[in-house]
Amino acid sequence: MKKKLVMIISAILTISIGVVTTVMPAFADSDINSSGELIFDDSNVEFDSADIESLQSQVERLSKGLSQEAYVSENKGTLRAGLNSKGIINYDSGKVVFDSSDLVKLADEIDNLDTGYKYEAVSALSKIDTYLKADGTIVHDKPDETISPENASKFTIAQICEGIMQSQSVAHLADRNIVPASENNLSKGCAAWVDGRLLIGSGGDNEENYNKGYEEGKASRPAAAGYFLGTRSKVESGRPYYDIAELVPEVDYTTLTTDNFIVCPCAINSNTAKITKYLSTASDVTAYCTINEADILPNIRYNNTLGRLYVDIPIISAKGGLGTSGYAKKVETTVRFCAYLVMGDIVEP
């Protein structure tokens, strides 16, 4: 039987002598061993080494961009096991060569491409905390074993695609009472992927919670309560102050600020200056008195540690004299203030 097969191949090659149309050399930069073109039986049977060259070029094109670590060194893949071709057919001293090892090379390179692309996909998923275990189970906690190209090649495309879908899912957080976000949950102008959907935040929850908190706070806050602190105060180093802890013991003075106090003028302290001047003539004289315009605003500071309200009292002055003599006299005095402590908001009726 074996001898008969050899005879049949020899007969085919003999018949083909008259019908070989073209002899094509192998590409110079290729590691493909096959070369040339063989056609017989009125073109019903044809071998063209350019087809192998073309497939090799496609493999090289698809391999560009893959990292070196994505490949399995000296890969002996599974595709080669399914090949039926073997041996070498050499016609007319190398004018046409069919070498089955070229198909083995292509099979191994295609296996490497399969491994490389799967490894790159699985590695990318691991960067977004999505992992495939050895059995294909998708988890979000990094497994102990490291994903290697050999392991990645065992996964199917369907398993990797499922991993991509699960990478945007938060279903695994349900046991921690964490639910998927919605547009209202996200601040306005923010975006997130949740369960495969692109969500753009509207800030609805934030706005609703703010308005709710404001209304509840407004409803629960007490009506404005005022305390009259009086017109007199103690003095420390020449500076007047009100002792809130003593005057209003029922109020937590540590929570107060200057915004809780109203200080306004209520009286001018009396002060008089007199002088007699002899006039040598009986001519008419003009008496005058001038009070300069000024804002009567106290400078206040509150110490919430001591519970003291300090008030700097402004000074006002009046200037008077006689018009003909060029004589003038200046009188100064301080202003008394009334101080109030206000708790709560002052609302217009």
Secondary structure, DSSP 8 states (H G I E B T S, - for coil): -HHHHHHHHHHHHHHHTTT--------TT-----BSEEEETTTTEEEEHHHHHHHHHHHHHHHTT--GGGS-TT---SGGGG----SEEEETTTTEEEEHHHHHHHHHHHHHHHHHHHHHHHHHHHTTT-EE-TTS-EESS--SS---HHHHTTS-HHHHHHHHHHTT--GGGGGGT-----GGGS-TT-EEEETTEEEE---HHHHHHHHHHHHHHHHHS-B-EEEEEES--EEETTEEEEEHHHH-TTS-GGG--GGGEEEEEEEE-----------SS-----EEEEE-------EEEEETTTTEEEEE--EEEEEEEETTTTEEEEEEEEEEEEEEEEESB----
